[in-house]
Amino acid sequence: MLVLASASPRRRELLAQAGFAFSVRPAQIPEDPRANEDPIAYVTRLAREKAQAVFREISSEESAQPQVVLGADTTVTLDNQILGKPADASDAARMLRLLSGRTHLVMTGVAVVTPQSAEVAAEITAVRFLTLCDHEIEEYIATGEPMDKAGAYAIQGRAARWIPRIEGCYFNVVGLPLALVASMLESLKNFDTFCP
């Protein structure tokens, strides 16, 4: 059985859209970056820690069956600075001003943990933003959409109108690079159990 170690509704929707059969069990781990931690190291570490934490929980249960746990973590980076979820509206405005008129990177770490192994990979997508005025930023923040998103925006939401182009995987920017996930799961011997 495939278990998604994430509370993200976007990851659930994407995994279901791709035709995977899975259950959801969010991981409860701290998500703060370490001092001077590289963004790729950060997202791959968190993806692994989430998947391993859920794998340990499931394995300790009496009725435990062999499981495959999928963990993921997404962040936005600009000039190698990690832009996680905004702490409040002013933090969201700060992030959106940083992204305005520039190209930034979205990175997602993906981990697949099984009884035999822990595989980790990452996807990177470059995202171009149009120049935003303060009024646009204020109106967008008022919708509430930026508040639980890395980098303070959702490409699949209202912010789509400010993104003229991306280079790389669109689904990565939403929160789960589906082609990467599929290739990692397909490398497992019992992959057929994940597809209905």
Z-matrix of the N, CA and C atoms (Angstrom, degrees):
N
C 1 1.459
C 2 1.521 1 109.58
N 3 1.318 2 116.60 1 136.02
C 4 1.453 3 122.44 2 176.32
C 5 1.525 4 109.51 3 -88.34
N 6 1.329 5 116.24 4 132.40
C 7 1.461 6 122.26 5 178.97
C 8 1.520 7 107.95 6 -121.00
N 9 1.328 8 116.73 7 127.67
C 10 1.456 9 122.32 8 176.59
C 11 1.520 10 108.60 9 -92.27
N 12 1.332 11 116.65 10 117.51
C 13 1.465 12 122.09 11 -177.70
C 14 1.527 13 109.50 12 -89.91
N 15 1.319 14 116.75 13 60.65
C 16 1.462 15 121.23 14 -176.35
C 17 1.517 16 110.87 15 -155.37
N 18 1.328 17 115.24 16 142.37
C 19 1.466 18 120.40 17 175.08
C 20 1.520 19 111.44 18 -91.98
N 21 1.321 20 117.76 19 -1.15
C 22 1.462 21 121.40 20 -174.55
C 23 1.525 22 112.03 21 -67.60
N 24 1.336 23 117.73 22 119.98
C 25 1.465 24 119.26 23 176.34
C 26 1.525 25 111.93 24 -64.48
N 27 1.333 26 117.20 25 -29.69
C 28 1.463 27 120.10 26 178.67
C 29 1.525 28 110.94 27 -66.39
N 30 1.325 29 117.52 28 -41.27
C 31 1.474 30 119.67 29 178.77
C 32 1.522 31 110.40 30 -66.42
N 33 1.323 32 116.98 31 -39.53
C 34 1.478 33 120.07 32 177.45
C 35 1.525 34 110.20 33 -60.49
N 36 1.328 35 116.09 34 -47.01
C 37 1.467 36 120.19 35 -178.98
C 38 1.522 37 111.58 36 -61.96
N 39 1.320 38 117.45 37 -43.32
C 40 1.464 39 120.83 38 -178.88
C 41 1.525 40 111.65 39 -65.79
N 42 1.320 41 116.72 40 -43.68
C 43 1.472 42 120.13 41 -179.59
C 44 1.524 43 110.32 42 -64.06
N 45 1.337 44 117.03 43 -40.35
C 46 1.466 45 121.00 44 177.14
C 47 1.525 46 110.62 45 -67.16
N 48 1.325 47 116.66 46 -41.27
C 49 1.469 48 121.47 47 179.13
C 50 1.527 49 110.78 48 -58.55
N 51 1.325 50 116.51 49 -35.71
C 52 1.461 51 121.16 50 -178.84
C 53 1.529 52 112.46 51 -80.36
N 54 1.338 53 117.66 52 -2.36
C 55 1.457 54 121.17 53 173.68
C 56 1.512 55 115.75 54 90.23
N 57 1.330 56 117.79 55 17.15
C 58 1.463 57 119.76 56 179.94
C 59 1.523 58 110.86 57 -86.59
N 60 1.329 59 115.86 58 142.96
C 61 1.466 60 122.38 59 171.37
C 62 1.527 61 106.55 60 -93.09
N 63 1.326 62 117.53 61 127.75
C 64 1.466 63 119.59 62 -175.97
C 65 1.519 64 110.27 63 -159.93
N 66 1.327 65 115.36 64 164.02
C 67 1.455 66 121.69 65 169.25
C 68 1.527 67 107.33 66 -115.96
N 69 1.327 68 116.14 67 167.52
C 70 1.462 69 121.18 68 -176.54
C 71 1.518 70 109.53 69 -118.78
N 72 1.327 71 114.68 70 132.38
C 73 1.464 72 120.75 71 176.50
C 74 1.528 73 107.29 72 -146.08
N 75 1.324 74 117.79 73 94.58
C 76 1.461 75 120.11 74 -175.81
C 77 1.528 76 112.74 75 -61.42
N 78 1.306 77 115.59 76 143.48
C 79 1.460 78 121.94 77 175.95
C 80 1.522 79 109.48 78 -86.80
N 81 1.315 80 116.12 79 144.44
C 82 1.463 81 121.83 80 178.09
C 83 1.528 82 108.12 81 -114.21
N 84 1.321 83 115.92 82 86.27
C 85 1.465 84 119.91 83 178.84
C 86 1.521 85 108.98 84 -134.20
N 87 1.345 86 117.67 85 154.87
C 88 1.469 87 119.48 86 175.75
C 89 1.524 88 109.83 87 -68.41
N 90 1.329 89 116.66 88 142.78
C 91 1.466 90 120.58 89 -175.41
C 92 1.522 91 112.92 90 -115.68
N 93 1.305 92 117.75 91 19.97
C 94 1.459 93 120.35 92 -179.30
C 95 1.528 94 110.85 93 -76.84
N 96 1.335 95 117.14 94 138.27
C 97 1.467 96 118.74 95 175.56
C 98 1.532 97 110.32 96 -69.65
N 99 1.321 98 115.49 97 149.42
C 100 1.461 99 120.70 98 174.66
C 101 1.526 100 109.01 99 -79.48
N 102 1.322 101 116.29 100 161.87
C 103 1.463 102 120.94 101 -179.85
C 104 1.530 103 110.04 102 -57.47
N 105 1.328 104 116.13 103 128.59
C 106 1.470 105 123.35 104 178.23
C 107 1.526 106 114.11 105 58.72
N 108 1.335 107 116.88 106 24.49
C 109 1.468 108 119.89 107 -179.29
C 110 1.529 109 110.31 108 -75.67
N 111 1.319 110 116.03 109 129.09
C 112 1.454 111 122.68 110 176.82
C 113 1.532 112 109.44 111 -63.47
N 114 1.344 113 119.10 112 141.63
C 115 1.475 114 120.20 113 -178.30
C 116 1.530 115 114.61 114 -56.27
N 117 1.341 116 117.90 115 -39.80
C 118 1.474 117 119.61 116 178.85
C 119 1.527 118 110.09 117 -66.30
N 120 1.330 119 116.28 118 -43.86
C 121 1.468 120 120.03 119 177.95
C 122 1.530 121 110.14 120 -61.09
N 123 1.333 122 116.40 121 -37.64
C 124 1.464 123 121.56 122 -179.66
C 125 1.527 124 111.94 123 -63.41
N 126 1.336 125 117.01 124 -52.15
C 127 1.476 126 118.52 125 -176.04
C 128 1.532 127 111.98 126 -70.39
N 129 1.322 128 118.08 127 -34.06
C 130 1.475 129 118.99 128 178.86
C 131 1.524 130 110.41 129 -72.72
N 132 1.335 131 117.21 130 -36.95
C 133 1.472 132 119.48 131 176.70
C 134 1.524 133 110.60 132 -62.54
N 135 1.342 134 116.58 133 -47.50
C 136 1.467 135 119.16 134 -178.83
C 137 1.523 136 111.61 135 -64.28
N 138 1.329 137 117.76 136 -40.92
C 139 1.462 138 120.42 137 178.21
C 140 1.527 139 110.27 138 -59.27
N 141 1.335 140 116.23 139 -45.18
C 142 1.466 141 120.38 140 179.48
C 143 1.530 142 110.96 141 -64.75
N 144 1.335 143 116.72 142 -46.20
C 145 1.466 144 120.46 143 -178.05
C 146 1.528 145 111.41 144 -62.08
N 147 1.332 146 116.70 145 -40.72
C 148 1.471 147 120.17 146 177.97
C 149 1.524 148 110.83 147 -62.79
N 150 1.325 149 116.63 148 -49.18
C 151 1.464 150 120.44 149 -178.14
C 152 1.524 151 111.05 150 -64.66
N 153 1.319 152 117.24 151 -41.61
C 154 1.468 153 119.77 152 -179.19
C 155 1.528 154 111.75 153 -68.29
N 156 1.340 155 117.03 154 -37.75
C 157 1.470 156 120.00 155 178.76
C 158 1.522 157 110.72 156 -62.62
N 159 1.316 158 117.50 157 -45.53
C 160 1.470 159 120.63 158 179.48
C 161 1.527 160 110.53 159 -68.81
N 162 1.313 161 117.38 160 -39.08
C 163 1.469 162 120.44 161 178.30
C 164 1.529 163 109.89 162 -59.87
N 165 1.348 164 117.45 163 -44.23
C 166 1.477 165 120.56 164 178.57
C 167 1.527 166 111.28 165 -62.35
N 168 1.347 167 116.66 166 -42.92
C 169 1.474 168 120.03 167 179.38
C 170 1.527 169 111.10 168 -58.78
N 171 1.326 170 115.19 169 -49.29
C 172 1.465 171 120.20 170 -177.76
C 173 1.520 172 110.69 171 -64.59
N 174 1.325 173 117.49 172 -42.23
C 175 1.464 174 121.67 173 -177.29
C 176 1.515 175 112.47 174 -65.50
N 177 1.343 176 117.01 175 -25.46
C 178 1.467 177 119.95 176 -178.83
C 179 1.528 178 113.16 177 -83.19
N 180 1.320 179 117.51 178 -8.39
C 181 1.462 180 120.53 179 -179.28
C 182 1.528 181 110.94 180 -79.77
N 183 1.324 182 115.68 181 147.66
C 184 1.468 183 120.92 182 -176.07
C 185 1.517 184 112.80 183 -59.49
N 186 1.303 185 117.10 184 -39.49
C 187 1.470 186 120.84 185 -176.23
C 188 1.537 187 111.69 186 -91.57
N 189 1.330 188 115.73 187 23.00
C 190 1.461 189 119.46 188 -174.40
C 191 1.520 190 112.38 189 -61.16
N 192 1.333 191 114.36 190 130.92
C 193 1.463 192 123.00 191 172.10
C 194 1.526 193 107.10 192 -111.68
N 195 1.325 194 118.55 193 158.08
C 196 1.465 195 118.54 194 176.30
C 197 1.531 196 110.15 195 -57.66
N 198 1.303 197 115.87 196 129.87
C 199 1.463 198 121.46 197 -176.31
C 200 1.526 199 110.34 198 -124.07
N 201 1.317 200 114.71 199 158.93
C 202 1.454 201 122.23 200 168.81
C 203 1.524 202 105.49 201 -119.94
N 204 1.325 203 116.31 202 122.66
C 205 1.460 204 120.71 203 -175.95
C 206 1.521 205 109.19 204 -111.18
N 207 1.337 206 114.80 205 130.71
C 208 1.458 207 122.75 206 179.43
C 209 1.520 208 108.96 207 -107.42
N 210 1.323 209 115.83 208 120.58
C 211 1.462 210 121.24 209 175.93
C 212 1.515 211 109.71 210 -114.99
N 213 1.317 212 117.07 211 149.74
C 214 1.464 213 120.68 212 178.20
C 215 1.520 214 109.65 213 -150.68
N 216 1.322 215 114.86 214 151.13
C 217 1.454 216 120.31 215 173.80
C 218 1.525 217 108.08 216 -147.96
N 219 1.326 218 115.96 217 135.53
C 220 1.462 219 121.77 218 -176.94
C 221 1.521 220 109.88 219 -120.87
N 222 1.322 221 115.44 220 138.81
C 223 1.460 222 119.71 221 173.07
C 224 1.518 223 109.52 222 -139.82
N 225 1.316 224 114.17 223 161.41
C 226 1.463 225 122.38 224 175.10
C 227 1.519 226 106.78 225 -107.55
N 228 1.336 227 116.81 226 138.40
C 229 1.456 228 120.03 227 178.09
C 230 1.518 229 110.32 228 -130.62
N 231 1.314 230 113.94 229 144.20
C 232 1.462 231 121.49 230 175.71
C 233 1.524 232 106.31 231 -140.52
N 234 1.316 233 116.54 232 123.97
C 235 1.472 234 121.18 233 -176.21
C 236 1.532 235 110.73 234 54.07
N 237 1.331 236 115.38 235 39.24
C 238 1.473 237 123.94 236 178.52
C 239 1.530 238 112.78 237 65.88
N 240 1.334 239 117.45 238 13.83
C 241 1.467 240 121.93 239 176.36
C 242 1.521 241 108.27 240 -95.67
N 243 1.329 242 116.91 241 131.59
C 244 1.463 243 122.03 242 179.85
C 245 1.527 244 109.19 243 -79.72
N 246 1.354 245 115.28 244 126.06
C 247 1.468 246 121.08 245 175.09
C 248 1.528 247 106.89 246 -113.44
N 249 1.304 248 116.34 247 96.29
C 250 1.460 249 121.02 248 -179.65
C 251 1.523 250 110.78 249 -82.38
N 252 1.322 251 115.72 250 -152.12
C 253 1.462 252 120.13 251 177.61
C 254 1.526 253 108.64 252 -74.38
N 255 1.331 254 117.58 253 138.99
C 256 1.470 255 119.16 254 -178.26
C 257 1.529 256 111.89 255 -67.41
N 258 1.321 257 115.12 256 143.61
C 259 1.466 258 120.82 257 178.86
C 260 1.523 259 111.38 258 -73.86
N 261 1.342 260 116.36 259 -32.28
C 262 1.467 261 121.35 260 -178.44
C 263 1.527 262 108.11 261 -162.40
N 264 1.327 263 116.00 262 -174.56
C 265 1.473 264 120.40 263 -176.22
C 266 1.520 265 111.98 264 -63.47
N 267 1.321 266 117.92 265 -39.27
C 268 1.464 267 119.05 266 -178.88
C 269 1.528 268 110.84 267 -68.93
N 270 1.319 269 117.33 268 -33.51
C 271 1.464 270 121.12 269 176.24
C 272 1.531 271 110.08 270 -67.89
N 273 1.336 272 117.01 271 -39.50
C 274 1.467 273 120.82 272 176.57
C 275 1.523 274 110.36 273 -62.11
N 276 1.342 275 117.09 274 -42.94
C 277 1.466 276 121.08 275 178.56
C 278 1.524 277 110.70 276 -62.66
N 279 1.327 278 117.04 277 -40.52
C 280 1.467 279 121.35 278 177.96
C 281 1.530 280 110.46 279 -59.83
N 282 1.331 281 116.83 280 -46.23
C 283 1.463 282 120.81 281 -179.11
C 284 1.525 283 111.25 282 -64.08
N 285 1.322 284 117.08 283 -44.58
C 286 1.465 285 120.36 284 -178.44
C 287 1.526 286 111.24 285 -65.16
N 288 1.330 287 117.48 286 -35.02
C 289 1.464 288 119.98 287 176.02
C 290 1.532 289 110.73 288 -66.20
N 291 1.328 290 116.47 289 -37.45
C 292 1.469 291 120.50 290 177.43
C 293 1.534 292 111.07 291 -63.82
N 294 1.336 293 116.68 292 -40.66
C 295 1.461 294 121.28 293 -176.74
C 296 1.528 295 112.62 294 -77.03
N 297 1.322 296 117.00 295 -24.62
C 298 1.464 297 122.85 296 -175.36
C 299 1.526 298 112.46 297 -53.98
N 300 1.348 299 115.28 298 124.70
C 301 1.455 300 121.52 299 175.44
C 302 1.514 301 115.05 300 72.95
N 303 1.321 302 116.93 301 12.69
C 304 1.464 303 120.01 302 -175.92
C 305 1.522 304 111.24 303 -130.03
N 306 1.324 305 114.99 304 169.50
C 307 1.464 306 121.81 305 173.49
C 308 1.519 307 107.96 306 -105.96
N 309 1.329 308 115.34 307 128.55
C 310 1.463 309 120.56 308 178.36
C 311 1.521 310 109.29 309 -121.56
N 312 1.311 311 116.23 310 174.27
C 313 1.460 312 121.80 311 179.26
C 314 1.517 313 110.45 312 -112.65
N 315 1.337 314 115.40 313 139.83
C 316 1.462 315 121.81 314 171.32
C 317 1.522 316 106.46 315 -110.87
N 318 1.330 317 115.49 316 126.62
C 319 1.461 318 120.96 317 -178.02
C 320 1.520 319 109.69 318 -121.74
N 321 1.331 320 115.52 319 132.82
C 322 1.459 321 120.77 320 174.42
C 323 1.517 322 108.84 321 -124.22
N 324 1.310 323 114.92 322 125.20
C 325 1.458 324 121.05 323 171.15
C 326 1.516 325 108.26 324 -89.91
N 327 1.327 326 116.63 325 138.87
C 328 1.468 327 122.21 326 179.38
C 329 1.521 328 108.12 327 -127.42
N 330 1.324 329 117.01 328 134.05
C 331 1.465 330 121.53 329 177.17
C 332 1.524 331 109.12 330 -129.44
N 333 1.325 332 115.68 331 137.29
C 334 1.460 333 122.58 332 174.44
C 335 1.532 334 107.04 333 -121.00
N 336 1.333 335 115.52 334 114.24
C 337 1.459 336 121.18 335 -177.46
C 338 1.522 337 109.29 336 -111.34
N 339 1.330 338 116.07 337 128.89
C 340 1.461 339 123.51 338 178.02
C 341 1.525 340 107.55 339 -127.50
N 342 1.337 341 118.06 340 174.39
C 343 1.472 342 118.53 341 175.78
C 344 1.532 343 112.32 342 -60.53
N 345 1.332 344 117.01 343 -23.09
C 346 1.464 345 120.78 344 -176.57
C 347 1.525 346 114.63 345 -96.04
N 348 1.339 347 118.18 346 -26.97
C 349 1.461 348 118.60 347 -171.81
C 350 1.521 349 112.80 348 -159.24
N 351 1.345 350 113.93 349 170.21
C 352 1.473 351 122.15 350 172.17
C 353 1.521 352 106.65 351 -133.24
N 354 1.328 353 116.13 352 107.86
C 355 1.463 354 121.76 353 -179.81
C 356 1.529 355 108.82 354 -101.65
N 357 1.326 356 115.44 355 136.52
C 358 1.465 357 120.46 356 -178.28
C 359 1.527 358 109.56 357 -131.43
N 360 1.337 359 116.12 358 140.00
C 361 1.462 360 121.56 359 177.27
C 362 1.531 361 107.80 360 -148.59
N 363 1.324 362 115.61 361 172.47
C 364 1.467 363 119.97 362 179.24
C 365 1.514 364 110.19 363 -142.33
N 366 1.310 365 115.31 364 151.44
C 367 1.469 366 123.46 365 176.33
C 368 1.522 367 108.02 366 -121.58
N 369 1.330 368 116.51 367 141.48
C 370 1.466 369 121.08 368 179.10
C 371 1.527 370 108.97 369 -128.23
N 372 1.326 371 116.53 370 132.56
C 373 1.464 372 122.85 371 177.50
C 374 1.520 373 108.49 372 -128.83
N 375 1.329 374 116.22 373 134.37
C 376 1.466 375 121.17 374 175.60
C 377 1.530 376 108.43 375 -91.68
N 378 1.316 377 116.51 376 132.58
C 379 1.470 378 122.57 377 -176.54
C 380 1.532 379 109.33 378 -125.46
N 381 1.323 380 116.14 379 126.13
C 382 1.460 381 122.12 380 179.09
C 383 1.519 382 109.67 381 -96.90
N 384 1.330 383 116.75 382 131.42
C 385 1.460 384 122.62 383 176.61
C 386 1.522 385 109.67 384 -108.22
N 387 1.318 386 117.01 385 141.68
C 388 1.460 387 121.17 386 168.36
C 389 1.532 388 108.56 387 -71.99
N 390 1.315 389 116.38 388 168.12
C 391 1.457 390 120.77 389 176.65
C 392 1.523 391 108.99 390 -76.96
N 393 1.329 392 115.73 391 129.20
C 394 1.473 393 121.57 392 -177.48
C 395 1.515 394 110.10 393 -106.28
N 396 1.317 395 116.32 394 142.57
C 397 1.465 396 119.90 395 173.05
C 398 1.533 397 108.79 396 -92.64
N 399 1.312 398 115.98 397 163.69
C 400 1.468 399 120.21 398 -177.76
C 401 1.521 400 112.16 399 -59.28
N 402 1.328 401 116.60 400 -36.31
C 403 1.468 402 120.66 401 179.83
C 404 1.528 403 111.12 402 -63.55
N 405 1.327 404 116.96 403 -43.15
C 406 1.469 405 120.38 404 178.03
C 407 1.527 406 110.83 405 -62.19
N 408 1.319 407 115.95 406 -41.82
C 409 1.467 408 120.51 407 179.63
C 410 1.520 409 110.33 408 -63.43
N 411 1.332 410 117.04 409 -46.32
C 412 1.471 411 121.09 410 -179.88
C 413 1.523 412 111.27 411 -61.39
N 414 1.337 413 116.95 412 -44.55
C 415 1.471 414 120.28 413 179.92
C 416 1.531 415 111.15 414 -63.16
N 417 1.316 416 116.11 415 -40.60
C 418 1.458 417 120.26 416 -179.51
C 419 1.525 418 111.04 417 -65.87
N 420 1.298 419 117.39 418 -43.89
C 421 1.467 420 120.86 419 179.19
C 422 1.523 421 110.27 420 -63.20
N 423 1.336 422 117.37 421 -35.96
C 424 1.466 423 121.54 422 179.55
C 425 1.528 424 112.67 423 -62.06
N 426 1.336 425 117.42 424 -23.32
C 427 1.473 426 119.99 425 178.19
C 428 1.525 427 111.77 426 -73.22
N 429 1.342 428 117.16 427 -19.01
C 430 1.461 429 120.86 428 -177.47
C 431 1.527 430 113.78 429 85.58
N 432 1.321 431 117.08 430 -11.87
C 433 1.465 432 120.45 431 -175.52
C 434 1.534 433 114.31 432 -59.08
N 435 1.332 434 119.52 433 -37.71
C 436 1.464 435 118.91 434 -175.83
C 437 1.525 436 115.32 435 -72.90
N 438 1.324 437 117.93 436 -14.21
C 439 1.452 438 119.59 437 -163.28
C 440 1.533 439 116.32 438 -69.29
N 441 1.310 440 119.33 439 -25.65
C 442 1.472 441 118.73 440 179.15
C 443 1.529 442 111.54 441 -116.77
N 444 1.341 443 115.80 442 27.29
C 445 1.467 444 120.90 443 -176.45
C 446 1.527 445 110.19 444 -119.05
N 447 1.317 446 115.44 445 136.46
C 448 1.466 447 119.69 446 173.32
C 449 1.525 448 108.98 447 -59.47
N 450 1.321 449 116.25 448 132.97
C 451 1.456 450 120.17 449 -178.38
C 452 1.505 451 114.53 450 77.25
N 453 1.324 452 117.66 451 0.80
C 454 1.468 453 123.91 452 176.03
C 455 1.522 454 114.29 453 66.98
N 456 1.343 455 117.74 454 32.11
C 457 1.466 456 118.69 455 174.53
C 458 1.524 457 110.38 456 -154.39
N 459 1.336 458 114.99 457 159.98
C 460 1.467 459 122.30 458 176.11
C 461 1.522 460 108.25 459 -123.24
N 462 1.326 461 116.82 460 115.53
C 463 1.460 462 120.56 461 -179.39
C 464 1.526 463 111.14 462 -63.17
N 465 1.329 464 116.99 463 -29.43
C 466 1.458 465 121.30 464 -178.72
C 467 1.531 466 111.75 465 -86.47
N 468 1.320 467 116.25 466 2.02
C 469 1.461 468 120.85 467 -179.46
C 470 1.519 469 111.81 468 -112.99
N 471 1.330 470 115.68 469 -145.22
C 472 1.464 471 121.11 470 -176.17
C 473 1.523 472 113.64 471 -64.47
N 474 1.327 473 117.09 472 -26.59
C 475 1.471 474 120.10 473 -178.91
C 476 1.524 475 112.32 474 -68.30
N 477 1.326 476 118.06 475 -11.40
C 478 1.469 477 121.00 476 -179.93
C 479 1.525 478 111.94 477 -55.60
N 480 1.319 479 117.39 478 -30.38
C 481 1.473 480 120.51 479 -177.57
C 482 1.522 481 113.05 480 -70.35
N 483 1.334 482 117.14 481 -12.38
C 484 1.469 483 120.58 482 -179.87
C 485 1.527 484 112.56 483 -103.91
N 486 1.321 485 117.45 484 6.33
C 487 1.473 486 120.81 485 -174.43
C 488 1.528 487 109.34 486 -117.13
N 489 1.328 488 117.52 487 93.72
C 490 1.464 489 120.02 488 -177.06
C 491 1.522 490 113.69 489 -74.69
N 492 1.347 491 116.94 490 -23.76
C 493 1.466 492 117.69 491 179.85
C 494 1.520 493 111.14 492 -161.40
N 495 1.327 494 112.91 493 153.88
C 496 1.461 495 120.50 494 171.28
C 497 1.530 496 107.15 495 -132.78
N 498 1.301 497 115.29 496 158.32
C 499 1.459 498 121.56 497 172.94
C 500 1.516 499 106.71 498 -124.30
N 501 1.331 500 115.71 499 110.09
C 502 1.460 501 120.02 500 -178.46
C 503 1.511 502 111.25 501 125.06
N 504 1.309 503 115.23 502 -159.09
C 505 1.471 504 122.88 503 -173.81
C 506 1.529 505 111.74 504 -80.71
N 507 1.327 506 115.91 505 119.89
C 508 1.467 507 121.02 506 176.57
C 509 1.529 508 111.18 507 -61.50
N 510 1.334 509 116.62 508 -43.33
C 511 1.462 510 120.48 509 -176.06
C 512 1.530 511 111.57 510 -64.46
N 513 1.323 512 116.52 511 -27.14
C 514 1.453 513 120.83 512 174.10
C 515 1.525 514 110.23 513 -59.98
N 516 1.329 515 117.10 514 -41.49
C 517 1.459 516 121.00 515 -178.86
C 518 1.530 517 110.50 516 -68.37
N 519 1.315 518 117.04 517 -32.91
C 520 1.463 519 120.84 518 176.78
C 521 1.534 520 110.09 519 -69.93
N 522 1.351 521 116.70 520 -32.46
C 523 1.466 522 118.71 521 176.15
C 524 1.510 523 116.95 522 142.42
N 525 1.361 524 118.03 523 -6.16
C 526 1.462 525 118.86 524 179.63
C 527 1.529 526 109.37 525 -154.26
N 528 1.330 527 117.90 526 109.42
C 529 1.470 528 120.54 527 179.90
C 530 1.533 529 110.25 528 -72.57
N 531 1.316 530 115.79 529 98.20
C 532 1.468 531 120.92 530 -170.14
C 533 1.520 532 113.92 531 -62.52
N 534 1.329 533 118.59 532 -40.23
C 535 1.462 534 119.61 533 -179.20
C 536 1.527 535 110.66 534 -64.66
N 537 1.324 536 117.01 535 -40.38
C 538 1.464 537 120.68 536 177.24
C 539 1.524 538 110.49 537 -64.07
N 540 1.331 539 117.21 538 -46.21
C 541 1.466 540 121.11 539 179.05
C 542 1.524 541 110.20 540 -59.60
N 543 1.328 542 117.02 541 -46.64
C 544 1.468 543 120.64 542 -178.98
C 545 1.521 544 111.11 543 -60.26
N 546 1.336 545 117.35 544 -43.14
C 547 1.467 546 119.00 545 -179.00
C 548 1.521 547 111.15 546 -67.09
N 549 1.329 548 117.47 547 -35.61
C 550 1.473 549 120.06 548 177.88
C 551 1.522 550 110.70 549 -67.29
N 552 1.339 551 117.14 550 -41.83
C 553 1.469 552 119.88 551 179.50
C 554 1.524 553 111.78 552 -71.10
N 555 1.335 554 116.49 553 -36.65
C 556 1.462 555 119.84 554 179.84
C 557 1.526 556 112.28 555 -65.00
N 558 1.324 557 117.08 556 -22.85
C 559 1.457 558 120.01 557 178.78
C 560 1.531 559 111.99 558 -74.23
N 561 1.333 560 116.73 559 -11.55
C 562 1.468 561 120.61 560 177.77
C 563 1.521 562 110.21 561 -81.28
N 564 1.316 563 116.42 562 147.49
C 565 1.471 564 120.75 563 -176.65
C 566 1.521 565 112.60 564 -64.87
N 567 1.331 566 117.46 565 -35.22
C 568 1.471 567 120.40 566 -175.74
C 569 1.526 568 111.88 567 -102.83
N 570 1.340 569 116.57 568 35.08
C 571 1.466 570 121.00 569 -176.53
C 572 1.531 571 112.35 570 -56.17
N 573 1.328 572 119.24 571 -34.59
C 574 1.466 573 122.11 572 -176.12
C 575 1.524 574 112.53 573 -55.70
N 576 1.327 575 117.12 574 -25.32
C 577 1.471 576 119.48 575 -177.77
C 578 1.525 577 112.20 576 -70.09
N 579 1.338 578 118.46 577 -12.71
C 580 1.450 579 120.29 578 -178.65
C 581 1.504 580 113.77 579 -91.68
N 582 1.305 581 117.95 580 -12.61
C 583 1.456 582 122.18 581 -178.61
C 584 1.519 583 109.90 582 -106.79
N 585 1.322 584 118.56 583 128.33
C 586 1.465 585 120.50 584 -178.95
C 587 1.524 586 111.55 585 -67.86
